[in-house]
């Protein structure tokens, strides 16, 4: 007997990043070939918290290289809330400008509707990235086990790409500028 799995509706909204970012021509990467030459896709899950921003800084400092494209993903409960969309668009614009200034990588942004862990895993299935980067909420081990954790959910359910969980600043990471 076969099990039928109904696919949940997958809603998303593309975020238009600012036109203030100059159009940078493709870099000359003569020394690099194959996978490295065309760059990688890297998903960075973002929200409005400090641990998410710390994970973003860690990713662009330690993981990204010149030809890569970062995909900023933010999950919301409803796409119809214009206030949340506008606030998230401002956040993603700032992060995209910062990524361009720091490591000269292209950015794309998407707001997805639904449970954050499931939405991030669906984006990973769609893009097949080199890595998925998430921050932690900063909960204790007991609270995260009892209440659940988005990073823990992605770690166990995202089979397409490696999941990198960046601990918060209080964990002692001082190498991020």
mmCIF file of the C-alpha atoms, coordinates in Angstrom:
data_MODEL
# 
_entry.id   MODEL 
# 
loop_
_atom_site.group_PDB 
_atom_site.id 
_atom_site.type_symbol 
_atom_site.label_atom_id 
_atom_site.label_alt_id 
_atom_site.label_comp_id 
_atom_site.label_asym_id 
_atom_site.label_entity_id 
_atom_site.label_seq_id 
_atom_site.pdbx_PDB_ins_code 
_atom_site.Cartn_x 
_atom_site.Cartn_y 
_atom_site.Cartn_z 
_atom_site.occupancy 
_atom_site.B_iso_or_equiv 
_atom_site.pdbx_formal_charge 
_atom_site.auth_seq_id 
_atom_site.auth_comp_id 
_atom_site.auth_asym_id 
_atom_site.auth_atom_id 
_atom_site.pdbx_PDB_model_num 
ATOM 1   C CA . UNK A 1 1   ? 0.000  0.000  0.000   1.00 0.00 ? 1   UNK A CA 1 
ATOM 2   C CA . UNK A 1 2   ? 1.405  3.358  -1.013  1.00 0.00 ? 2   UNK A CA 1 
ATOM 3   C CA . UNK A 1 3   ? 1.288  6.353  1.231   1.00 0.00 ? 3   UNK A CA 1 
ATOM 4   C CA . UNK A 1 4   ? 0.004  9.507  -0.407  1.00 0.00 ? 4   UNK A CA 1 
ATOM 5   C CA . UNK A 1 5   ? 1.568  12.687 0.886   1.00 0.00 ? 5   UNK A CA 1 
ATOM 6   C CA . UNK A 1 6   ? -0.303 15.867 0.108   1.00 0.00 ? 6   UNK A CA 1 
ATOM 7   C CA . UNK A 1 7   ? 2.008  18.712 -0.742  1.00 0.00 ? 7   UNK A CA 1 
ATOM 8   C CA . UNK A 1 8   ? 1.319  21.776 1.373   1.00 0.00 ? 8   UNK A CA 1 
ATOM 9   C CA . UNK A 1 9   ? 0.659  24.982 -0.494  1.00 0.00 ? 9   UNK A CA 1 
ATOM 10  C CA . UNK A 1 10  ? 3.890  26.889 -0.848  1.00 0.00 ? 10  UNK A CA 1 
ATOM 11  C CA . UNK A 1 11  ? 3.475  30.643 -0.926  1.00 0.00 ? 11  UNK A CA 1 
ATOM 12  C CA . UNK A 1 12  ? 6.287  33.125 -1.269  1.00 0.00 ? 12  UNK A CA 1 
ATOM 13  C CA . UNK A 1 13  ? 6.993  36.681 -2.276  1.00 0.00 ? 13  UNK A CA 1 
ATOM 14  C CA . UNK A 1 14  ? 10.149 37.881 -3.961  1.00 0.00 ? 14  UNK A CA 1 
ATOM 15  C CA . UNK A 1 15  ? 11.748 40.924 -2.332  1.00 0.00 ? 15  UNK A CA 1 
ATOM 16  C CA . UNK A 1 16  ? 12.889 43.662 -4.664  1.00 0.00 ? 16  UNK A CA 1 
ATOM 17  C CA . UNK A 1 17  ? 16.332 44.689 -3.552  1.00 0.00 ? 17  UNK A CA 1 
ATOM 18  C CA . UNK A 1 18  ? 17.349 48.337 -3.976  1.00 0.00 ? 18  UNK A CA 1 
ATOM 19  C CA . UNK A 1 19  ? 18.486 49.732 -7.264  1.00 0.00 ? 19  UNK A CA 1 
ATOM 20  C CA . UNK A 1 20  ? 21.147 51.626 -5.293  1.00 0.00 ? 20  UNK A CA 1 
ATOM 21  C CA . UNK A 1 21  ? 23.355 48.555 -5.469  1.00 0.00 ? 21  UNK A CA 1 
ATOM 22  C CA . UNK A 1 22  ? 25.591 49.103 -8.486  1.00 0.00 ? 22  UNK A CA 1 
ATOM 23  C CA . UNK A 1 23  ? 25.488 46.472 -11.156 1.00 0.00 ? 23  UNK A CA 1 
ATOM 24  C CA . UNK A 1 24  ? 28.804 44.723 -10.818 1.00 0.00 ? 24  UNK A CA 1 
ATOM 25  C CA . UNK A 1 25  ? 30.090 42.857 -13.874 1.00 0.00 ? 25  UNK A CA 1 
ATOM 26  C CA . UNK A 1 26  ? 30.918 39.203 -13.480 1.00 0.00 ? 26  UNK A CA 1 
ATOM 27  C CA . UNK A 1 27  ? 34.377 39.007 -11.971 1.00 0.00 ? 27  UNK A CA 1 
ATOM 28  C CA . UNK A 1 28  ? 37.245 37.658 -14.012 1.00 0.00 ? 28  UNK A CA 1 
ATOM 29  C CA . UNK A 1 29  ? 38.072 34.339 -12.399 1.00 0.00 ? 29  UNK A CA 1 
ATOM 30  C CA . UNK A 1 30  ? 40.505 32.830 -14.862 1.00 0.00 ? 30  UNK A CA 1 
ATOM 31  C CA . UNK A 1 31  ? 42.286 30.825 -12.167 1.00 0.00 ? 31  UNK A CA 1 
ATOM 32  C CA . UNK A 1 32  ? 39.105 29.118 -11.026 1.00 0.00 ? 32  UNK A CA 1 
ATOM 33  C CA . UNK A 1 33  ? 37.304 26.428 -12.962 1.00 0.00 ? 33  UNK A CA 1 
ATOM 34  C CA . UNK A 1 34  ? 34.178 24.315 -12.753 1.00 0.00 ? 34  UNK A CA 1 
ATOM 35  C CA . UNK A 1 35  ? 32.043 24.679 -9.643  1.00 0.00 ? 35  UNK A CA 1 
ATOM 36  C CA . UNK A 1 36  ? 34.174 27.438 -8.168  1.00 0.00 ? 36  UNK A CA 1 
ATOM 37  C CA . UNK A 1 37  ? 34.014 29.568 -11.292 1.00 0.00 ? 37  UNK A CA 1 
ATOM 38  C CA . UNK A 1 38  ? 30.257 29.796 -11.493 1.00 0.00 ? 38  UNK A CA 1 
ATOM 39  C CA . UNK A 1 39  ? 29.864 30.376 -7.774  1.00 0.00 ? 39  UNK A CA 1 
ATOM 40  C CA . UNK A 1 40  ? 27.624 28.757 -5.246  1.00 0.00 ? 40  UNK A CA 1 
ATOM 41  C CA . UNK A 1 41  ? 24.183 29.432 -3.892  1.00 0.00 ? 41  UNK A CA 1 
ATOM 42  C CA . UNK A 1 42  ? 24.113 29.892 -0.114  1.00 0.00 ? 42  UNK A CA 1 
ATOM 43  C CA . UNK A 1 43  ? 20.885 30.249 1.849   1.00 0.00 ? 43  UNK A CA 1 
ATOM 44  C CA . UNK A 1 44  ? 20.998 32.470 4.912   1.00 0.00 ? 44  UNK A CA 1 
ATOM 45  C CA . UNK A 1 45  ? 17.863 32.376 7.053   1.00 0.00 ? 45  UNK A CA 1 
ATOM 46  C CA . UNK A 1 46  ? 17.248 35.819 8.537   1.00 0.00 ? 46  UNK A CA 1 
ATOM 47  C CA . UNK A 1 47  ? 14.881 37.425 10.971  1.00 0.00 ? 47  UNK A CA 1 
ATOM 48  C CA . UNK A 1 48  ? 14.937 40.633 12.990  1.00 0.00 ? 48  UNK A CA 1 
ATOM 49  C CA . UNK A 1 49  ? 16.939 39.238 15.917  1.00 0.00 ? 49  UNK A CA 1 
ATOM 50  C CA . UNK A 1 50  ? 20.577 39.811 16.842  1.00 0.00 ? 50  UNK A CA 1 
ATOM 51  C CA . UNK A 1 51  ? 21.518 36.114 16.529  1.00 0.00 ? 51  UNK A CA 1 
ATOM 52  C CA . UNK A 1 52  ? 20.289 36.075 12.935  1.00 0.00 ? 52  UNK A CA 1 
ATOM 53  C CA . UNK A 1 53  ? 22.399 39.120 12.119  1.00 0.00 ? 53  UNK A CA 1 
ATOM 54  C CA . UNK A 1 54  ? 25.369 37.450 13.793  1.00 0.00 ? 54  UNK A CA 1 
ATOM 55  C CA . UNK A 1 55  ? 24.850 34.329 11.629  1.00 0.00 ? 55  UNK A CA 1 
ATOM 56  C CA . UNK A 1 56  ? 24.656 36.551 8.526   1.00 0.00 ? 56  UNK A CA 1 
ATOM 57  C CA . UNK A 1 57  ? 27.949 38.239 9.441   1.00 0.00 ? 57  UNK A CA 1 
ATOM 58  C CA . UNK A 1 58  ? 29.562 34.878 10.118  1.00 0.00 ? 58  UNK A CA 1 
ATOM 59  C CA . UNK A 1 59  ? 28.437 33.560 6.723   1.00 0.00 ? 59  UNK A CA 1 
ATOM 60  C CA . UNK A 1 60  ? 29.679 36.503 4.690   1.00 0.00 ? 60  UNK A CA 1 
ATOM 61  C CA . UNK A 1 61  ? 32.948 36.611 6.630   1.00 0.00 ? 61  UNK A CA 1 
ATOM 62  C CA . UNK A 1 62  ? 33.810 32.905 6.734   1.00 0.00 ? 62  UNK A CA 1 
ATOM 63  C CA . UNK A 1 63  ? 31.829 31.182 3.970   1.00 0.00 ? 63  UNK A CA 1 
ATOM 64  C CA . UNK A 1 64  ? 31.107 33.466 1.011   1.00 0.00 ? 64  UNK A CA 1 
ATOM 65  C CA . UNK A 1 65  ? 33.502 34.098 -1.849  1.00 0.00 ? 65  UNK A CA 1 
ATOM 66  C CA . UNK A 1 66  ? 33.426 36.401 -4.827  1.00 0.00 ? 66  UNK A CA 1 
ATOM 67  C CA . UNK A 1 67  ? 31.288 34.527 -7.376  1.00 0.00 ? 67  UNK A CA 1 
ATOM 68  C CA . UNK A 1 68  ? 28.667 33.295 -4.858  1.00 0.00 ? 68  UNK A CA 1 
ATOM 69  C CA . UNK A 1 69  ? 25.031 34.314 -4.588  1.00 0.00 ? 69  UNK A CA 1 
ATOM 70  C CA . UNK A 1 70  ? 23.429 34.536 -1.174  1.00 0.00 ? 70  UNK A CA 1 
ATOM 71  C CA . UNK A 1 71  ? 19.720 33.911 -0.835  1.00 0.00 ? 71  UNK A CA 1 
ATOM 72  C CA . UNK A 1 72  ? 18.185 35.677 2.141   1.00 0.00 ? 72  UNK A CA 1 
ATOM 73  C CA . UNK A 1 73  ? 15.115 33.794 3.357   1.00 0.00 ? 73  UNK A CA 1 
ATOM 74  C CA . UNK A 1 74  ? 12.639 35.024 5.966   1.00 0.00 ? 74  UNK A CA 1 
ATOM 75  C CA . UNK A 1 75  ? 9.581  33.005 7.015   1.00 0.00 ? 75  UNK A CA 1 
ATOM 76  C CA . UNK A 1 76  ? 6.361  34.737 8.075   1.00 0.00 ? 76  UNK A CA 1 
ATOM 77  C CA . UNK A 1 77  ? 2.985  33.421 9.168   1.00 0.00 ? 77  UNK A CA 1 
ATOM 78  C CA . UNK A 1 78  ? 1.105  35.444 6.531   1.00 0.00 ? 78  UNK A CA 1 
ATOM 79  C CA . UNK A 1 79  ? 2.207  37.192 3.350   1.00 0.00 ? 79  UNK A CA 1 
ATOM 80  C CA . UNK A 1 80  ? -0.828 39.458 3.531   1.00 0.00 ? 80  UNK A CA 1 
ATOM 81  C CA . UNK A 1 81  ? 0.606  41.504 6.426   1.00 0.00 ? 81  UNK A CA 1 
ATOM 82  C CA . UNK A 1 82  ? 2.068  44.533 4.619   1.00 0.00 ? 82  UNK A CA 1 
ATOM 83  C CA . UNK A 1 83  ? 3.708  45.926 7.772   1.00 0.00 ? 83  UNK A CA 1 
ATOM 84  C CA . UNK A 1 84  ? 5.741  42.752 8.270   1.00 0.00 ? 84  UNK A CA 1 
ATOM 85  C CA . UNK A 1 85  ? 6.612  42.626 4.565   1.00 0.00 ? 85  UNK A CA 1 
ATOM 86  C CA . UNK A 1 86  ? 7.825  46.251 4.569   1.00 0.00 ? 86  UNK A CA 1 
ATOM 87  C CA . UNK A 1 87  ? 9.937  45.779 7.718   1.00 0.00 ? 87  UNK A CA 1 
ATOM 88  C CA . UNK A 1 88  ? 11.467 42.605 6.296   1.00 0.00 ? 88  UNK A CA 1 
ATOM 89  C CA . UNK A 1 89  ? 12.175 44.291 2.967   1.00 0.00 ? 89  UNK A CA 1 
ATOM 90  C CA . UNK A 1 90  ? 14.095 47.069 4.755   1.00 0.00 ? 90  UNK A CA 1 
ATOM 91  C CA . UNK A 1 91  ? 16.112 44.459 6.680   1.00 0.00 ? 91  UNK A CA 1 
ATOM 92  C CA . UNK A 1 92  ? 16.932 42.475 3.540   1.00 0.00 ? 92  UNK A CA 1 
ATOM 93  C CA . UNK A 1 93  ? 17.945 45.613 1.636   1.00 0.00 ? 93  UNK A CA 1 
ATOM 94  C CA . UNK A 1 94  ? 20.417 46.528 4.388   1.00 0.00 ? 94  UNK A CA 1 
ATOM 95  C CA . UNK A 1 95  ? 21.848 43.011 4.448   1.00 0.00 ? 95  UNK A CA 1 
ATOM 96  C CA . UNK A 1 96  ? 22.158 42.889 0.649   1.00 0.00 ? 96  UNK A CA 1 
ATOM 97  C CA . UNK A 1 97  ? 24.035 46.208 0.563   1.00 0.00 ? 97  UNK A CA 1 
ATOM 98  C CA . UNK A 1 98  ? 26.309 45.019 3.385   1.00 0.00 ? 98  UNK A CA 1 
ATOM 99  C CA . UNK A 1 99  ? 27.043 41.727 1.595   1.00 0.00 ? 99  UNK A CA 1 
ATOM 100 C CA . UNK A 1 100 ? 27.967 43.606 -1.566  1.00 0.00 ? 100 UNK A CA 1 
ATOM 101 C CA . UNK A 1 101 ? 30.212 46.040 0.305   1.00 0.00 ? 101 UNK A CA 1 
ATOM 102 C CA . UNK A 1 102 ? 31.982 43.407 2.421   1.00 0.00 ? 102 UNK A CA 1 
ATOM 103 C CA . UNK A 1 103 ? 32.516 40.467 0.036   1.00 0.00 ? 103 UNK A CA 1 
ATOM 104 C CA . UNK A 1 104 ? 31.047 41.632 -3.309  1.00 0.00 ? 104 UNK A CA 1 
ATOM 105 C CA . UNK A 1 105 ? 28.478 38.841 -3.573  1.00 0.00 ? 105 UNK A CA 1 
ATOM 106 C CA . UNK A 1 106 ? 25.126 39.032 -5.296  1.00 0.00 ? 106 UNK A CA 1 
ATOM 107 C CA . UNK A 1 107 ? 22.031 38.762 -3.113  1.00 0.00 ? 107 UNK A CA 1 
ATOM 108 C CA . UNK A 1 108 ? 18.509 37.570 -3.720  1.00 0.00 ? 108 UNK A CA 1 
ATOM 109 C CA . UNK A 1 109 ? 15.767 37.743 -1.134  1.00 0.00 ? 109 UNK A CA 1 
ATOM 110 C CA . UNK A 1 110 ? 12.532 35.883 -0.584  1.00 0.00 ? 110 UNK A CA 1 
ATOM 111 C CA . UNK A 1 111 ? 9.841  35.986 2.074   1.00 0.00 ? 111 UNK A CA 1 
ATOM 112 C CA . UNK A 1 112 ? 8.110  32.634 2.465   1.00 0.00 ? 112 UNK A CA 1 
ATOM 113 C CA . UNK A 1 113 ? 4.860  31.853 4.210   1.00 0.00 ? 113 UNK A CA 1 
ATOM 114 C CA . UNK A 1 114 ? 4.512  29.105 6.764   1.00 0.00 ? 114 UNK A CA 1 
ATOM 115 C CA . UNK A 1 115 ? 6.380  27.377 9.533   1.00 0.00 ? 115 UNK A CA 1 
ATOM 116 C CA . UNK A 1 116 ? 9.968  28.679 9.477   1.00 0.00 ? 116 UNK A CA 1 
ATOM 117 C CA . UNK A 1 117 ? 11.722 25.300 9.586   1.00 0.00 ? 117 UNK A CA 1 
ATOM 118 C CA . UNK A 1 118 ? 9.590  23.782 6.825   1.00 0.00 ? 118 UNK A CA 1 
ATOM 119 C CA . UNK A 1 119 ? 9.860  26.919 4.675   1.00 0.00 ? 119 UNK A CA 1 
ATOM 120 C CA . UNK A 1 120 ? 13.662 26.986 4.938   1.00 0.00 ? 120 UNK A CA 1 
ATOM 121 C CA . UNK A 1 121 ? 13.872 23.290 4.022   1.00 0.00 ? 121 UNK A CA 1 
ATOM 122 C CA . UNK A 1 122 ? 11.569 23.851 1.005   1.00 0.00 ? 122 UNK A CA 1 
ATOM 123 C CA . UNK A 1 123 ? 13.765 26.719 -0.178  1.00 0.00 ? 123 UNK A CA 1 
ATOM 124 C CA . UNK A 1 124 ? 16.779 24.438 0.158   1.00 0.00 ? 124 UNK A CA 1 
ATOM 125 C CA . UNK A 1 125 ? 15.031 21.780 -1.952  1.00 0.00 ? 125 UNK A CA 1 
ATOM 126 C CA . UNK A 1 126 ? 14.207 24.406 -4.589  1.00 0.00 ? 126 UNK A CA 1 
ATOM 127 C CA . UNK A 1 127 ? 17.685 25.967 -4.791  1.00 0.00 ? 127 UNK A CA 1 
ATOM 128 C CA . UNK A 1 128 ? 19.938 23.006 -3.936  1.00 0.00 ? 128 UNK A CA 1 
ATOM 129 C CA . UNK A 1 129 ? 22.468 25.329 -2.237  1.00 0.00 ? 129 UNK A CA 1 
ATOM 130 C CA . UNK A 1 130 ? 26.013 24.624 -1.108  1.00 0.00 ? 130 UNK A CA 1 
ATOM 131 C CA . UNK A 1 131 ? 24.961 25.398 2.491   1.00 0.00 ? 131 UNK A CA 1 
ATOM 132 C CA . UNK A 1 132 ? 22.096 26.623 4.661   1.00 0.00 ? 132 UNK A CA 1 
ATOM 133 C CA . UNK A 1 133 ? 23.161 29.037 7.413   1.00 0.00 ? 133 UNK A CA 1 
ATOM 134 C CA . UNK A 1 134 ? 21.011 29.693 10.477  1.00 0.00 ? 134 UNK A CA 1 
ATOM 135 C CA . UNK A 1 135 ? 21.463 31.435 13.793  1.00 0.00 ? 135 UNK A CA 1 
ATOM 136 C CA . UNK A 1 136 ? 20.259 30.197 17.141  1.00 0.00 ? 136 UNK A CA 1 
ATOM 137 C CA . UNK A 1 137 ? 17.587 31.813 19.212  1.00 0.00 ? 137 UNK A CA 1 
ATOM 138 C CA . UNK A 1 138 ? 19.723 31.586 22.322  1.00 0.00 ? 138 UNK A CA 1 
ATOM 139 C CA . UNK A 1 139 ? 17.489 29.239 24.273  1.00 0.00 ? 139 UNK A CA 1 
ATOM 140 C CA . UNK A 1 140 ? 18.853 26.807 26.786  1.00 0.00 ? 140 UNK A CA 1 
ATOM 141 C CA . UNK A 1 141 ? 19.087 23.135 25.853  1.00 0.00 ? 141 UNK A CA 1 
ATOM 142 C CA . UNK A 1 142 ? 16.042 22.252 27.965  1.00 0.00 ? 142 UNK A CA 1 
ATOM 143 C CA . UNK A 1 143 ? 13.844 24.976 26.436  1.00 0.00 ? 143 UNK A CA 1 
ATOM 144 C CA . UNK A 1 144 ? 14.847 24.108 22.872  1.00 0.00 ? 144 UNK A CA 1 
ATOM 145 C CA . UNK A 1 145 ? 14.082 20.417 23.479  1.00 0.00 ? 145 UNK A CA 1 
ATOM 146 C CA . UNK A 1 146 ? 10.704 21.179 25.049  1.00 0.00 ? 146 UNK A CA 1 
ATOM 147 C CA . UNK A 1 147 ? 9.589  23.953 22.699  1.00 0.00 ? 147 UNK A CA 1 
ATOM 148 C CA . UNK A 1 148 ? 11.360 22.878 19.536  1.00 0.00 ? 148 UNK A CA 1 
ATOM 149 C CA . UNK A 1 149 ? 13.917 24.773 17.529  1.00 0.00 ? 149 UNK A CA 1 
ATOM 150 C CA . UNK A 1 150 ? 13.962 25.942 13.929  1.00 0.00 ? 150 UNK A CA 1 
ATOM 151 C CA . UNK A 1 151 ? 17.673 25.265 13.593  1.00 0.00 ? 151 UNK A CA 1 
ATOM 152 C CA . UNK A 1 152 ? 17.231 21.806 15.095  1.00 0.00 ? 152 UNK A CA 1 
ATOM 153 C CA . UNK A 1 153 ? 14.334 21.081 12.722  1.00 0.00 ? 153 UNK A CA 1 
ATOM 154 C CA . UNK A 1 154 ? 16.418 22.152 9.701   1.00 0.00 ? 154 UNK A CA 1 
ATOM 155 C CA . UNK A 1 155 ? 19.412 20.178 10.938  1.00 0.00 ? 155 UNK A CA 1 
ATOM 156 C CA . UNK A 1 156 ? 17.352 16.965 11.030  1.00 0.00 ? 156 UNK A CA 1 
ATOM 157 C CA . UNK A 1 157 ? 15.116 17.526 7.986   1.00 0.00 ? 157 UNK A CA 1 
ATOM 158 C CA . UNK A 1 158 ? 17.154 19.408 5.390   1.00 0.00 ? 158 UNK A CA 1 
ATOM 159 C CA . UNK A 1 159 ? 18.704 16.587 3.372   1.00 0.00 ? 159 UNK A CA 1 
ATOM 160 C CA . UNK A 1 160 ? 19.715 18.624 0.314   1.00 0.00 ? 160 UNK A CA 1 
ATOM 161 C CA . UNK A 1 161 ? 22.569 20.686 1.778   1.00 0.00 ? 161 UNK A CA 1 
ATOM 162 C CA . UNK A 1 162 ? 24.720 20.935 4.882   1.00 0.00 ? 162 UNK A CA 1 
ATOM 163 C CA . UNK A 1 163 ? 23.135 23.027 7.627   1.00 0.00 ? 163 UNK A CA 1 
ATOM 164 C CA . UNK A 1 164 ? 25.440 25.383 9.484   1.00 0.00 ? 164 UNK A CA 1 
ATOM 165 C CA . UNK A 1 165 ? 24.117 26.550 12.844  1.00 0.00 ? 165 UNK A CA 1 
ATOM 166 C CA . UNK A 1 166 ? 26.017 29.591 14.046  1.00 0.00 ? 166 UNK A CA 1 
ATOM 167 C CA . UNK A 1 167 ? 25.993 30.025 17.831  1.00 0.00 ? 167 UNK A CA 1 
ATOM 168 C CA . UNK A 1 168 ? 25.185 33.437 19.264  1.00 0.00 ? 168 UNK A CA 1 
ATOM 169 C CA . UNK A 1 169 ? 27.786 36.032 20.205  1.00 0.00 ? 169 UNK A CA 1 
ATOM 170 C CA . UNK A 1 170 ? 27.595 35.024 23.830  1.00 0.00 ? 170 UNK A CA 1 
ATOM 171 C CA . UNK A 1 171 ? 29.035 31.633 22.868  1.00 0.00 ? 171 UNK A CA 1 
ATOM 172 C CA . UNK A 1 172 ? 32.408 33.297 22.402  1.00 0.00 ? 172 UNK A CA 1 
ATOM 173 C CA . UNK A 1 173 ? 32.688 33.910 18.640  1.00 0.00 ? 173 UNK A CA 1 
ATOM 174 C CA . UNK A 1 174 ? 34.853 37.032 18.490  1.00 0.00 ? 174 UNK A CA 1 
ATOM 175 C CA . UNK A 1 175 ? 36.185 36.632 14.959  1.00 0.00 ? 175 UNK A CA 1 
ATOM 176 C CA . UNK A 1 176 ? 33.197 38.291 13.306  1.00 0.00 ? 176 UNK A CA 1 
ATOM 177 C CA . UNK A 1 177 ? 33.695 41.988 12.660  1.00 0.00 ? 177 UNK A CA 1 
# 
